Amino acid sequence: MFRLFVVTKRNPNLTMDEFIDHYENIHAPMNKRFYPQMKRYVRNYLMPVDADMPTDNEAPFDCITEAYFDNEADFRSVMVTMETNTENTAEHYADEENLFDRSKVWWFTSKTCES
C-alpha cells in the first residue's frame, strides 16, 4: 500500500468549522469522484490538546490528509489524470483556492517504522 500525506492550512477566511464542513461536504467527495485510484482517504483535523496549555501562535497547519493507493503506480496515475483531464483539474484547483492557504500545502510520502 502506498500512502501520501498532504499537510494543509485552511484559507484564512474560513473558521475551523467552515473548513471542516467544506472539506467533508465538497472537497473530499470531489476528490473521491475524480480519483478513484484512492482506496482510502482520511482527513485528520488537528485540535488543541488542552485549553490549559495556551499558545501565542496558531498551529502552522490544520489538517493532515492521508490518501492510500494500492501502489505508487496508482498514485502516479492520479498525476497523469490531473495533467490530461484539465476540466477536472481546474475544478479541483479552484476549490483548493477556496479551502486552503495554498502557500502552506505540503505533500509527503513516508518511510513508516513501528515497534
Buried (B, 14 or more C-beta within 10 A) or exposed (E): EBBBBBBBBBBEEBEEEEBBEBBEEEBBEBBEEBBEBBEEBEBEBEEEEEEEEEEEEEEEBBBBBBBBBEEEEBBEBBEEBBEEEEEBBEEBEEBBEEBBBEEEBEEEEEEEEEE
